[in-house]
């Protein structure tokens, strides 16, 4: 497959995925040098779509980013977990919750709000 043919296919697929190339505007297929119809028919099976919120499908070149709220600049720390998730790699995170006890209020004392001025 020639470089020119690959670049046309990549550009077309990026435009379709971005939603800027509509169905009526599909560009004609360019046949690469030395490519026969038999080779063009052998395409790998498309992967299952990744569904997001509201069953919206994530497009090619789409991304999911998990950012920790406790660090708004995680890229400055070498040992901080990276917010990138790659296909096939599991994502795990441990959250530690700490609970405490509040001493009970004394019985019989009324707490009043300050008067409005």
C-alpha positions as CSV (number, residue, x, y, z in Angstrom):
1,X,0.0,0.0,0.0
2,X,1.5,3.3,-1.0
3,X,2.0,6.2,1.4
4,X,-0.4,8.4,-0.6
5,X,-3.2,5.8,-0.4
6,X,-2.7,5.4,3.3
7,X,-2.8,9.2,4.0
8,X,-6.0,9.6,2.0
9,X,-7.6,6.7,3.9
10,X,-6.4,8.1,7.3
11,X,-7.6,11.6,6.4
12,X,-11.0,10.3,5.3
13,X,-11.5,8.2,8.4
14,X,-10.5,11.1,10.7
15,X,-13.0,13.4,9.0
16,X,-15.8,10.8,9.3
17,X,-15.0,10.2,13.0
18,X,-14.9,13.9,13.7
19,X,-18.3,14.3,12.1
20,X,-17.0,16.8,9.5
21,X,-17.3,14.5,6.5
22,X,-21.0,13.6,5.9
23,X,-22.3,10.5,4.1
24,X,-23.1,12.4,1.0
25,X,-19.6,13.8,0.8
26,X,-17.8,10.4,0.9
27,X,-14.7,10.7,-1.2
28,X,-14.0,8.1,-3.9
29,X,-11.8,5.2,-3.0
30,X,-8.2,5.5,-4.3
31,X,-6.8,2.1,-5.4
32,X,-3.2,1.8,-4.3
33,X,-0.5,0.4,-6.6
34,X,-0.4,-3.3,-6.8
35,X,-3.6,-3.7,-4.7
36,X,-6.1,-6.1,-6.1
37,X,-9.7,-6.6,-5.1
38,X,-8.9,-9.8,-3.2
39,X,-6.5,-7.9,-0.9
40,X,-9.1,-5.1,-0.4
41,X,-11.8,-7.6,0.8
42,X,-9.6,-9.0,3.6
43,X,-10.3,-6.5,6.4
44,X,-9.9,-7.2,10.0
45,X,-13.1,-7.4,12.1
46,X,-14.0,-4.1,13.7
47,X,-13.6,-3.9,17.5
48,X,-16.7,-3.6,19.7
49,X,-17.6,0.0,20.3
50,X,-16.9,1.5,23.7
51,X,-20.1,3.0,25.1
52,X,-20.1,5.9,27.4
53,X,-22.6,8.0,29.3
54,X,-26.1,7.8,27.8
55,X,-24.9,4.9,25.5
56,X,-23.0,7.4,23.3
57,X,-20.2,5.6,21.3
58,X,-16.7,6.9,21.8
59,X,-15.2,7.6,18.4
60,X,-11.8,6.7,17.0
61,X,-9.3,9.3,18.5
62,X,-11.7,9.8,21.4
63,X,-10.3,9.8,24.9
64,X,-11.3,9.2,28.5
65,X,-9.3,11.0,31.1
66,X,-9.4,10.4,34.9
67,X,-8.1,13.2,36.9
68,X,-7.5,13.1,40.6
69,X,-9.3,15.8,42.5
70,X,-6.7,15.9,45.2
71,X,-4.0,16.8,42.7
72,X,-4.8,19.3,40.0
73,X,-1.3,19.0,38.5
74,X,-0.5,15.3,38.5
75,X,2.0,15.6,35.6
76,X,4.5,17.4,38.0
77,X,4.9,14.3,40.2
78,X,6.9,11.3,38.9
79,X,5.3,8.7,41.2
80,X,1.8,10.0,40.8
81,X,-0.5,7.6,38.9
82,X,-0.9,8.7,35.3
83,X,-4.4,9.6,34.2
84,X,-4.1,7.5,31.0
85,X,-6.0,4.3,30.3
86,X,-4.8,2.1,27.5
87,X,-7.0,-0.6,25.8
88,X,-6.5,-4.0,27.4
89,X,-5.1,-2.7,30.7
90,X,-7.2,-2.7,33.8
91,X,-7.9,0.5,35.7
92,X,-7.8,0.2,39.5
93,X,-7.9,2.7,42.2
94,X,-8.0,2.4,46.0
95,X,-10.0,5.0,47.9
96,X,-9.6,5.2,51.7
97,X,-12.4,6.6,53.7
98,X,-11.8,7.9,57.2
99,X,-14.6,8.3,59.7
100,X,-14.7,9.8,63.1
101,X,-17.1,10.5,65.9
102,X,-18.5,13.8,66.8
103,X,-19.1,14.2,70.6
104,X,-22.8,14.5,71.4
105,X,-24.3,17.9,72.2
106,X,-25.1,18.6,75.8
107,X,-28.8,18.0,76.5
108,X,-30.9,21.0,77.4
109,X,-28.9,23.7,75.8
110,X,-30.5,25.5,72.9
111,X,-28.5,26.8,70.0
112,X,-29.9,30.0,68.6
113,X,-29.2,31.7,65.4
114,X,-28.0,35.3,65.6
115,X,-30.8,37.9,65.1
116,X,-31.2,39.3,61.6
117,X,-30.3,43.0,61.4
